[in-house]
Amino acid sequence: MRYPYGNSILITGASSGIGLAAAHLFAQAGYTVYAASRHCDEATEGPTINVKMDVCDEASVLRAREIIEARGGVGILLHCAGMGIAGAAEDTPEEAVRAQFEVNYFGVLRVNRVFLPMLRGRGGGLVLLMSSVAGRVPLPYQSHYSATKYALDTYTESLRMEGARFGLRAALIEPGDTKTGFTQARRMAIPGGSPYAGNCESAVARMAKDEQNGAAPETAR
């Protein structure tokens, strides 16, 4: 097998869902996988190396870089860390919206800011971002989640153009309904007395059903 970006990869959000499935698939393909998540037992041996990292904490990201750099670095970044908040566009509390962006958007920027110099130092690399069809087709009662994914889409287009001269490539992965723990972890933001409450609950219940009847995480593309 050819490894145009080297045979090592950092995957965020690797403790569950698509991130966990990707970690297994890359390890099976012969890669050294740095599986990053907030909650894991750190391991230093084997094809999959668990690394504690919170994408919302720059000190945590910097510590992860030190660990990975000491072992030779990586040539591929795969961003899978993410979370979802459901609520009406009008009345989702601002703190909930900020939390949504902090993980899904600013978390990606934070990891890239720390790790892209490593990729450039190797003569190039590949950045993969787990987006969603919601970035193309906004979802009702998940407007802020959709907004984070649209932000990733436009960010990736710019990163691709800016990084080309340094050998950096960037690409989006935009899966549809996928059966993962994301569904159960979705936060609801419905203030008491909201005129949208009934429709929001009904729409999210339908989304949850579609997700749990969706594709396996290994098929994400």
One Martini backbone bead per residue (centre of mass of N, CA, C, O) as a GRO file, in nm:
protein
  221
    1MET     BB    1   0.097   0.036   0.021
    2ARG     BB    2   0.038   0.367  -0.019
    3TYR     BB    3   0.186   0.675   0.153
    4PRO     BB    4   0.168   1.002   0.071
    5TYR     BB    5   0.143   1.101   0.407
    6GLY     BB    6   0.200   0.867   0.541
    7ASN     BB    7   0.148   0.629   0.839
    8SER     BB    8  -0.002   0.878   0.997
    9ILE     BB    9  -0.276   0.961   1.238
   10LEU     BB   10  -0.514   1.205   1.344
   11ILE     BB   11  -0.799   1.151   1.564
   12THR     BB   12  -1.083   1.297   1.645
   13GLY     BB   13  -1.329   1.157   1.818
   14ALA     BB   14  -1.222   0.831   1.878
   15SER     BB   15  -1.441   0.695   2.098
   16SER     BB   16  -1.669   0.727   1.867
   17GLY     BB   17  -1.821   0.641   1.600
   18ILE     BB   18  -1.660   0.756   1.332
   19GLY     BB   19  -1.386   0.780   1.476
   20LEU     BB   20  -1.364   0.483   1.565
   21ALA     BB   21  -1.396   0.354   1.286
   22ALA     BB   22  -1.150   0.497   1.160
   23ALA     BB   23  -0.935   0.383   1.346
   24HIS     BB   24  -0.972   0.088   1.260
   25LEU     BB   25  -0.928   0.121   0.952
   26PHE     BB   26  -0.641   0.245   0.962
   27ALA     BB   27  -0.507   0.019   1.119
   28GLN     BB   28  -0.571  -0.205   0.905
   29ALA     BB   29  -0.397  -0.026   0.682
   30GLY     BB   30  -0.113   0.049   0.858
   31TYR     BB   31  -0.157   0.263   1.063
   32THR     BB   32  -0.078   0.512   1.279
   33VAL     BB   33  -0.298   0.582   1.554
   34TYR     BB   34  -0.422   0.884   1.688
   35ALA     BB   35  -0.655   0.864   1.951
   36ALA     BB   36  -0.863   1.131   2.020
   37SER     BB   37  -0.981   1.221   2.356
   38ARG     BB   38  -1.116   1.295   2.664
   39HIS     BB   39  -1.192   0.974   2.710
   40CYS     BB   40  -0.902   0.794   2.805
   41ASP     BB   41  -0.662   0.545   2.791
   42GLU     BB   42  -0.347   0.573   2.772
   43ALA     BB   43  -0.150   0.459   2.488
   44THR     BB   44   0.189   0.344   2.350
   45GLU     BB   45   0.087   0.087   2.196
   46GLY     BB   46   0.047   0.009   1.886
   47PRO     BB   47  -0.150   0.121   1.621
   48THR     BB   48  -0.318   0.238   1.869
   49ILE     BB   49  -0.303   0.568   2.017
   50ASN     BB   50  -0.394   0.706   2.304
   51VAL     BB   51  -0.516   1.053   2.337
   52LYS     BB   52  -0.552   1.314   2.535
   53MET     BB   53  -0.813   1.542   2.406
   54ASP     BB   54  -0.929   1.884   2.398
   55VAL     BB   55  -1.047   2.099   2.156
   56CYS     BB   56  -1.116   2.335   2.387
   57ASP     BB   57  -0.799   2.292   2.478
   58GLU     BB   58  -0.493   2.408   2.413
   59ALA     BB   59  -0.315   2.257   2.616
   60SER     BB   60  -0.408   1.978   2.522
   61VAL     BB   61  -0.313   2.003   2.227
   62LEU     BB   62  -0.014   2.058   2.289
   63ARG     BB   63   0.038   1.793   2.436
   64ALA     BB   64  -0.029   1.610   2.198
   65ARG     BB   65   0.193   1.711   2.015
   66GLU     BB   66   0.433   1.621   2.186
   67ILE     BB   67   0.371   1.319   2.174
   68ILE     BB   68   0.366   1.292   1.860
   69GLU     BB   69   0.639   1.422   1.787
   70ALA     BB   70   0.816   1.214   1.952
   71ARG     BB   71   0.698   0.979   1.731
   72GLY     BB   72   0.707   1.154   1.429
   73GLY     BB   73   0.424   1.223   1.368
   74VAL     BB   74   0.201   1.359   1.112
   75GLY     BB   75   0.005   1.364   0.784
   76ILE     BB   76  -0.287   1.331   0.922
   77LEU     BB   77  -0.611   1.486   0.960
   78LEU     BB   78  -0.906   1.389   1.159
   79HIS     BB   79  -1.220   1.542   1.206
   80CYS     BB   80  -1.470   1.417   1.461
   81ALA     BB   81  -1.535   1.620   1.653
   82GLY     BB   82  -1.867   1.649   1.809
   83MET     BB   83  -2.190   1.827   1.831
   84GLY     BB   84  -2.544   1.861   1.936
   85ILE     BB   85  -2.810   2.109   1.890
   86ALA     BB   86  -3.155   2.146   1.969
   87GLY     BB   87  -3.346   2.415   1.818
   88ALA     BB   88  -3.461   2.708   1.776
   89ALA     BB   89  -3.338   2.982   1.627
   90GLU     BB   90  -3.465   3.193   1.826
   91ASP     BB   91  -3.439   3.023   2.136
   92THR     BB   92  -3.151   2.958   2.150
   93PRO     BB   93  -2.917   2.985   2.358
   94GLU     BB   94  -2.618   3.138   2.339
   95GLU     BB   95  -2.448   2.931   2.503
   96ALA     BB   96  -2.523   2.694   2.317
   97VAL     BB   97  -2.408   2.806   2.056
   98ARG     BB   98  -2.118   2.840   2.154
   99ALA     BB   99  -2.073   2.540   2.219
  100GLN     BB  100  -2.112   2.440   1.931
  101PHE     BB  101  -1.873   2.606   1.804
  102GLU     BB  102  -1.638   2.521   1.989
  103VAL     BB  103  -1.630   2.231   1.875
  104ASN     BB  104  -1.699   2.228   1.554
  105TYR     BB  105  -1.501   2.482   1.488
  106PHE     BB  106  -1.280   2.582   1.695
  107GLY     BB  107  -1.156   2.301   1.729
  108VAL     BB  108  -1.037   2.286   1.445
  109LEU     BB  109  -0.865   2.542   1.453
  110ARG     BB  110  -0.690   2.459   1.694
  111VAL     BB  111  -0.563   2.203   1.577
  112ASN     BB  112  -0.448   2.329   1.319
  113ARG     BB  113  -0.266   2.547   1.449
  114VAL     BB  114  -0.082   2.322   1.582
  115PHE     BB  115  -0.041   2.101   1.324
  116LEU     BB  116   0.032   2.237   1.049
  117PRO     BB  117   0.338   2.282   1.091
  118MET     BB  118   0.401   1.980   1.080
  119LEU     BB  119   0.308   1.931   0.788
  120ARG     BB  120   0.487   2.144   0.653
  121GLY     BB  121   0.758   2.016   0.761
  122ARG     BB  122   0.694   1.748   0.570
  123GLY     BB  123   0.573   1.879   0.284
  124GLY     BB  124   0.286   1.789   0.389
  125GLY     BB  125  -0.080   1.713   0.374
  126LEU     BB  126  -0.387   1.595   0.536
  127VAL     BB  127  -0.724   1.735   0.564
  128LEU     BB  128  -1.001   1.607   0.748
  129LEU     BB  129  -1.358   1.685   0.751
  130MET     BB  130  -1.638   1.637   0.951
  131SER     BB  131  -1.931   1.682   0.828
  132SER     BB  132  -2.244   1.757   0.651
  133VAL     BB  133  -2.540   1.784   0.490
  134ALA     BB  134  -2.615   2.033   0.675
  135GLY     BB  135  -2.411   2.224   0.511
  136ARG     BB  136  -2.617   2.217   0.252
  137VAL     BB  137  -2.888   2.125   0.424
  138PRO     BB  138  -3.071   2.271   0.626
  139LEU     BB  139  -3.200   2.219   0.954
  140PRO     BB  140  -3.460   2.201   1.140
  141TYR     BB  141  -3.370   2.260   1.472
  142GLN     BB  142  -3.044   2.281   1.344
  143SER     BB  143  -2.913   2.561   1.269
  144HIS     BB  144  -2.641   2.567   1.435
  145TYR     BB  145  -2.524   2.308   1.333
  146SER     BB  146  -2.537   2.385   1.034
  147ALA     BB  147  -2.352   2.634   1.065
  148THR     BB  148  -2.093   2.481   1.140
  149LYS     BB  149  -2.078   2.321   0.872
  150TYR     BB  150  -2.068   2.558   0.681
  151ALA     BB  151  -1.811   2.679   0.799
  152LEU     BB  152  -1.633   2.435   0.724
  153ASP     BB  153  -1.669   2.448   0.423
  154THR     BB  154  -1.540   2.732   0.377
  155TYR     BB  155  -1.277   2.682   0.525
  156THR     BB  156  -1.174   2.450   0.343
  157GLU     BB  157  -1.152   2.607   0.081
  158SER     BB  158  -0.937   2.804   0.185
  159LEU     BB  159  -0.726   2.601   0.285
  160ARG     BB  160  -0.671   2.472   0.012
  161MET     BB  161  -0.558   2.731  -0.126
  162GLU     BB  162  -0.339   2.817   0.089
  163GLY     BB  163  -0.189   2.516   0.114
  164ALA     BB  164  -0.082   2.423  -0.168
  165ARG     BB  165   0.219   2.546  -0.160
  166PHE     BB  166   0.272   2.327   0.100
  167GLY     BB  167   0.116   2.043   0.043
  168LEU     BB  168  -0.180   2.099   0.120
  169ARG     BB  169  -0.474   1.915   0.194
  170ALA     BB  170  -0.842   1.942   0.163
  171ALA     BB  171  -1.138   1.771   0.304
  172LEU     BB  172  -1.468   1.661   0.287
  173ILE     BB  173  -1.713   1.501   0.494
  174GLU     BB  174  -2.075   1.416   0.404
  175PRO     BB  175  -2.281   1.272   0.584
  176GLY     BB  176  -2.558   1.130   0.672
  177ASP     BB  177  -2.733   0.912   0.810
  178THR     BB  178  -2.605   0.788   1.130
  179LYS     BB  179  -2.524   0.520   1.346
  180THR     BB  180  -2.491   0.674   1.661
  181GLY     BB  181  -2.433   0.845   1.969
  182PHE     BB  182  -2.525   1.130   1.877
  183THR     BB  183  -2.825   1.109   1.932
  184GLN     BB  184  -2.815   1.077   2.249
  185ALA     BB  185  -2.620   1.344   2.284
  186ARG     BB  186  -2.819   1.536   2.214
  187ARG     BB  187  -2.916   1.860   2.272
  188MET     BB  188  -3.170   2.038   2.433
  189ALA     BB  189  -3.321   2.374   2.335
  190ILE     BB  190  -3.615   2.436   2.529
  191PRO     BB  191  -3.786   2.668   2.637
  192GLY     BB  192  -4.014   2.765   2.831
  193GLY     BB  193  -4.292   2.836   2.622
  194SER     BB  194  -4.230   2.756   2.346
  195PRO     BB  195  -4.377   2.775   2.025
  196TYR     BB  196  -4.175   2.529   1.911
  197ALA     BB  197  -4.179   2.267   2.079
  198GLY     BB  198  -4.354   2.058   1.926
  199ASN     BB  199  -4.205   2.066   1.651
  200CYS     BB  200  -3.925   2.005   1.760
  201GLU     BB  201  -3.978   1.728   1.888
  202SER     BB  202  -4.082   1.595   1.628
  203ALA     BB  203  -3.833   1.644   1.446
  204VAL     BB  204  -3.620   1.505   1.628
  205ALA     BB  205  -3.753   1.227   1.633
  206ARG     BB  206  -3.718   1.182   1.329
  207MET     BB  207  -3.416   1.210   1.318
  208ALA     BB  208  -3.349   0.981   1.514
  209LYS     BB  209  -3.473   0.758   1.345
  210ASP     BB  210  -3.301   0.799   1.091
  211GLU     BB  211  -3.027   0.757   1.227
  212GLN     BB  212  -3.088   0.463   1.350
  213ASN     BB  213  -3.147   0.382   1.027
  214GLY     BB  214  -2.873   0.418   0.932
  215ALA     BB  215  -2.564   0.411   0.867
  216ALA     BB  216  -2.271   0.302   0.916
  217PRO     BB  217  -1.978   0.451   1.016
  218GLU     BB  218  -1.791   0.303   0.798
  219THR     BB  219  -1.954   0.463   0.545
  220ALA     BB  220  -1.845   0.729   0.559
  221ARG     BB  221  -1.836   1.020   0.291
   0.00000   0.00000   0.00000
